[in-house]
Amino acid sequence: MNTSLAVRAHDITKRFGDVVALDCVDLDVAQGQIHGLVGPNGAGKTTLLGLLLGLAVADSGSLEILGTPVGRALTAPDGVAGFVDGPGLYPSLTARQNLAALAALRGRDARSAGIGDALDEVGLTDLADDRVRGFSLGMRQRLGLAAALLTRPRLLVLDEPANGLDPAGKKHVHGVLTRLAADGTTVMLSSHRMDDLEALCEEVTILATGRVVFSGPLGKLSAENRELDYRLRTSDPEAARHLVLATPGISVVAGDAEVVRGLVPALDELVLGLAKEGIAVRELAPVVSPLEAAFLALTEQEQEAGR
């Protein structure tokens, strides 16, 4: 057993009839880490999260969660909480009553379960006595997070937790997850929002057709070895264009001087050249984020290989 890892999966395979949802998946997630899980629809993300929550069992392979080998019983391992496909809530009950019902199912007294603290943590104190049927999607997601926090989990498994959140709500949830990780809780986070993953995650795993096509630090998905398109805005566009055309390894995309393409080292040379010429750089940002670009490239390669 490896107690430094919150999750250790080796050669995990899961089938549903003739469909192979997970195909020999290996995954290590360190304790106290926010780890992102991404992939196209049907890649196996929900199946993998379900295994972590005890909602399904693997057909083969080994899985350790929080240092304990997972058996073949459909039970959530101790110290694990979260949700997939949205939280299960009672629409006719209030937010507070929902959490009290969940506490009772776990054999805990509502008065000592920390319901008020959980609601406050996710910013729902003012809506604690409102019925859930009137909640927006984002509010339901936050209540689902509050329900998971009731157990004070050491591994928190979340499927699209920022789904439906407005910018203020997303910022609040990001803050909650960051604080949890700082206190030692491991967060396994599935999302289609690349900006959320880049803001929160130390490492990511990309799934395609049930296989892991990448797993590691976000830095490895940077543009060091992949050309990306960048928006370039300067104080002197005409002079900048001449310098762009004269910089090896940099090209102008579709004749537009404000969109350039190149590797990071070439872009560094361009920025230095602009500075030497006294041209101020007002914006140099990827048109598509490095994570999204890598995601598209890796999943397209996997899909081509599977044809």
N, C-alpha and C positions, 0 to 999 in steps of 0.2 A: 504494500500500500504506500502511496505517496501523499503525505499529509500536506505538502506544500501546494498541491493542486486541488482546486475545488472540483474540477471535472477532468476525468481522464477516460477517454473512449478509445478503444483499439479494435479496428477491423469490424466495426458495427455494421450489420446488414439487417434491413427490415423490408419485408415484402407484404404487399396486400394483393393476394391472388397472384396474377402474372405481372403485376407492377412492382418494380424494385424501387422503393422510395428512398432507401439509403443503401449505398453500395460500398462496403469496406471503408467506412468512415473512421479516420483517426482524428482525435481532437484533444488538446490539452489547454485548460483554462486555469491560470494562476489565481490563488486566493486574493481577494481585495482588488480585482481587476474588473473593469467594464469591457466586456468582450462583445463585439458586434457580429451578427450573423446575417449575411445577405445572400441573395440569389433570386433568379427569376421565379415566377409562379410555377409551382410543381417541382421545384428544385429539391425539396425534402426538408425545408426549414421547420415547418410545423411538426412534422414527424419527429425530428430531432428534439425540439423543445418538449414534445409530449413524452419522450423517453426520459428526459430530465425531471419532469413533473410526476412520473409514475403513472401516466395515462396510457402507456403502451410499453411493451417489452420488446427487446431486440430478438430477432430470430437466431442470430449468431454474433460472436464477438464478446468483448468484455467492457464493462462500464463501472467506473468508480465515481461516487459522488461524495464529496466532503470526506474523503479517505476511506469510505465504506463500499465494498463491492455491492452492486445492485443485483438482486436475485430476479426471479421470474414472476413475482407477485405484482399485481397492479396496485401499488401503494406509493404515495409520495414519500420519498426519503425524509428522514428527520432533518430539519433545518432548511428545507426547500419550500419556497412559495412562489406564486406567480399565476399567470394565465396565458392561454393561447386562444386565438379567434375571439378575443374580447372577453371581459370578465363576466361571470355568471351572477346576475343580480335579480332581486325580487322587485319588479316595477311598482307594486302596490305599497311597498314599505318605504319609509324614509331612509335617508343615507345612514342615520344613526341606528335605525332598526335593522337595516341590512347587516351592519357590522356586528350588532348584538346577536343576530341570528347565527352568523358565522362563528362568533366566539362560542356560542352555546353548542354548536355542532362539534367543536373541539374540546368540549367539556370545561370551558372557562366561564367564570362569572362576568357578566357584562360590566359590572361596576369596577372590576379590577383588570379589565382586558386592555386598557389604554385606548379606548375608542376615541375619546376627545383628542388625545395626542395625535392619533393617526389622521383624523380629519383635519387637524390643524397643520400637520406636516404637508398635506397635499393641497392646502388652501381651500378647504370646503367647510370650514367652521360655520360660516354664515348660512350655509345651505343644509346644515345637519338635519333639520327637521322638515325638509321638503321631500316630497315623494319622488322616487327615482324615475317614475314614468315621465316626468316633465324635464328630466335632465337631457342636455345635449350629449352628443357622442363624446366630446372632450371631457365633459363632467363625469360621464360614466367611466371613462378610462382612469381618471384621477381617483374615483371611488374604488375601482378595482385595485389600484396601487395601494390605497389605504387599507383595503382588506388584506393584501399580501403583507403589509407592514405589521399587522396585528401579531403575527407569529414571530416577529423579530428575526427574520430569516438570515441565514449565513450564505445562501445562494438564492438570488432573486431572478426568476425567469420571466421575461416580458416579451409579448408579441405586439409590435406596433404600439407602444405605450403613448406616443405623441399623436396618434391618429385622432383627428378632429380638434386638436388643441389650437387656440389662437396664440399669437406670439407671446403674450404674457403668461398664458398657461404652460406653453412649452418651456419657457425660461424657468418657471417654477419647478416643473418636473425635472428638468436638467439639473437644477440645484439640488433637489432631493436625491437623485441618483449619484451625483458627485459626492455629496456628504456621506451617503451610505458606503460608497467605495472607500472613502478616506477613513471610515471607521472599521474597515475590514470586511464588509459584505461584498461578495462577488455578484456581479450583475451580468446576466446573459441576455442580450438585447437583439431582437430581430426587428429589422425595419427596412422599408424601401426608401426612406429619406436619407440620402447620402450626407446631407448637411448635418443631420442629427448624429450620425455615426462619427463623422469627422470631428464634431465638437466634443463628443463624449468618450469615444473608445480609444484604448491603448492598442488593442489588437483586433483584427477582424478575421473571420473565416468566410470564404466565398464558396457557396455550393452551386453546382450546376448538374442537372440530371442525376441527383443523388450522390454525387462525388465531391470531395473537397478539391477545389482547383487552386486555392491559396489559403494559407493560414499563417498569420504572423503580424508583426508590427505594421502600423499604417505607413511608417517611413519607407518600408520596402515597396510600397505601391506608389511612391513618388515618381516624378517624371524623369528621374536620373537616367533611365534607359528607355524612355518612351517619349516620342515627340507629342507635344500638346499644342493646341491653339490658345493664344493669349490675347486679351484685349489690351491694347497699348494706347494710352493717352498721354500726350506731352504738351509742353508749353510752346513748342514749335513743330507742328505736324510735318511741314514740308522738309525741314532739315532732318527731322527724325526719319523720314522715309528714305532719304538718301543714305543715311547711316545704316538703316535696316538692310537695304540692298547690298551694302558693302561689307556686312558682317557675315563671315563664314558660318554655315550651319543654321542661318535664319532665313526664312522665306516669308513672302507676303501672301496671305491666303485670299484667293479669288480677287486679286487686284485691290483689296482694301488695306490701306496702310495702317489701319487701326487694329487689324487682326493679323498677328504674326505667328509663325510656327517654328518650333525648335526644341532641342534638348536643353536641360537646365544649364549646363556649362556654357552653351552658346548664348543663352539669354543673359547669363551673368556678364559675359563679354559685352553684350549690347548695352546693358545698363551702365557699365563702366565707361563705354564709349560716349553714351549720351551725357554722362556727368562731365567728362573731359571737355565736351563741346558746350557746356553750360546749358544743356537742355534739361529742364525739370521733368521728371517722370511723375505724372499725376495718377496714373493707374497702370498696373501690370498684373492682371489676374486671369486665371484659366477660364476659358469659355465654358468648359466642362471640368469639374473637379478631378484631381488625380484619382480619387477613389472611384468615382463614376466611370472615368475613362478605363481604368483597370478592370472594373467590373464588367463593362461592355466587352472589352477585348477578351478577357478570360472566358466569359460565358459563351461568346460567339465561337471561340476556338473549340470549346468543349462540345457545343452543339454540332459544329462542322465535323468533328471527329466521330460523333455518334451516328452520323448519317451513312 
